[in-house]
Structures are given as structure tokens and as C-alpha cells.
Amino acid sequence: MPLPQLAIHRHDRRNRALITLAGEIDLESAPLVRAALARCLSDGIRIVDVDLSPVTFCDCSSLNAFLYAAQRTTDAGGILRLHNPPPTLGRILDLTGCGFLLVGLPLGHLPPSLGDVLAPTVQALPHGTVPLVAVLSGDVR
């Protein structure tokens, strides 16, 4: 079995980490991504920024890994943001409509670290709550 073609680099600063992924994220390498993101939580990191600019390929396995990590990070009171997703992942996020859960500001525009205090920029909806959206227009009953 060939080795996954993915490099993972982590840079910590207090309660924040920048993880840079380089290479391909697919069925074989997605568990490595999941483990790296889980390790951040176990190390007490609550703000995780993932730089995807050196990623050359992503499939739905990467989306699953990122959504799982985002849920675990949110449950722990933290934030996980993806930056510079490659076109394949961007397309997957567009098709699934879940990009708002994962995509953050460009890396050059990150807000300064607030020490041990988290200040989420978007208020999360309570679990199980879905906002109502008008599907039909006009006088349809």
C-alpha cells in the first residue's frame, strides 16, 4: 500500500494553531488530517486555522474530516476555519452548501489572538434549530 501523499505542518501560538496541509487529501490521507485536528483539541488548542493553499487535490473524504473536526471543535468551545481551499474542495463546499461552516477569512486577514478568551464572530444556532426560509414566492398556500 503506498504512503499517503500529504504533509502536515503545525505552528502553535498560545491557544491557537495554524495547520498547513500540502499534497493530496483523499480516502488514504483523510485519517491523518482528522488525527492532526483531533490532536489540537487534546493539546488544548481551541482556535484552529487550516491553510489549504498547498493542497493539490481534495475529495469528499476531506470534507468529512473537516466537518467532523469542526463539530468536535465547536463542541469544545472552539473554532475551526479553512483558508484558501483548492478548487475541488471549493466546488464540494458549494455543492453541499456547508462552506459557511468551514471557510474563514484569508490568512493575511486573521484577527489577533485574544489569549485564552474566545470571541466567535458568528453566533451558532442551537442544535436542531434550522432557520425558516421562504421557498415559494407569491400567494401560494
N, C-alpha and C positions, 0 to 999 in steps of 0.2 A: 504494500500500500504506500503510495507516495506521500511525502510530508506536505502539510498544508502550506501554500504559498502566501503566508501572511506574517507581517512583522507588527508587533505591538510595543509601543513605547509609552511609558507613563511618567509624567512630571507632576509632583505634588507641591502644593503650597498651602499650608495650614489645612483647612477642611475642604480644599478644592483640588481637583486633579484634571490635568489635560492628558487625554489618551490620544495618541496619534496612531492610526491604523494605516498600514501600507501593504498593498498587494490585493489579493482576491478574497472576498468573503463569500463562502458557499457552504454547502452541506458539511464539508470536512472541517472548515475553519471556523464556522459559527460557534461551536462549543468553546473555542479559545476566546472568542470575543465575550461570550457570556461569562466565562470564568474570570476574565480580566475585570469586567464591570462588577461582578459579584465581590471580587477581592477588594475593590474600592470601598464598598459598603462595610465589609468586615474590618477594614482598616480605619473606619470612622469617617471616611470621606463622604460628604453629603452634596457637594456640587461637582458634577462630572461633565466636562466638555469633551466631546469626541470629534477630533479633526479627521475628516474623511478625504481630504484633498489628495493624498497619495493613493487612494483606493482605485484600482483599475476595473474591478468587477464586483457586483453585488447581486444576489438573487433573493428570493423570498425567505431563505434561511436567515439572512442578515436582519431582515425586518422582524422576524420572530424574536431573534436575540435582543434587538434593540427595544422592542415593545415589552418583553419580559423584564429587561433591566430597568426600563423606565417605570414600570409598575412597582417593582421592588424598591427602587429609589424613592418614588413618591410615597410609598407606604412607610419608609424610614424617615420621611420628612425632608427629603432632598429633591434635587433637580438633575435631570439628565438631558443634555442638549446635544444634537448632532450639528456639525458645521461642515459646510462645503460638500454635501453629498454628491456622489458621482451621478451622471445622467440616468444610469439604470435604477439606482435607488430612488432618485427623484421621481422617476416615472412610476415606480411601485408605490411611492407615497401618494402621488397624485391619484392613481387608480383606486387605492384603498381609502383615500380620504383621511388618513391618520397622520399626515405630516405635521399638523398643528401640535401633536403630542410630543414631537421629537425635534423639530428643526428650530434652532436658535439663531441668534444674530451672527453675522460674520465674525470670525475670530479677532479681527482687529478692533472690534467694537464691543468687546466684553466689558460688562460693568466691573468695577473694582471689587475685590473680595471684601466681605463685611466681617471678617474674623469668624467667630463661631455663630454669628446670627444670620439666619436665612431670611431673605426678603423676596419671596416669589413674585414675579411680575404679573403672573396671570393667576387668578383665583380658580382653583379646581372646583368642579361641580361635585356634590356628594355622590358617592357610589350609587348607581342605579337611577340617577336622575338624568333625563335626556331633555334638552330644551325643545319646546314645541316650535315647529316651523310650518308656515303655511305651504301646503303642497299644491293646492289648486287656487287659481285666482278667479275673480268674478263672483257671481251669485250662485255658487254650487253648494248644494246641501246634501 
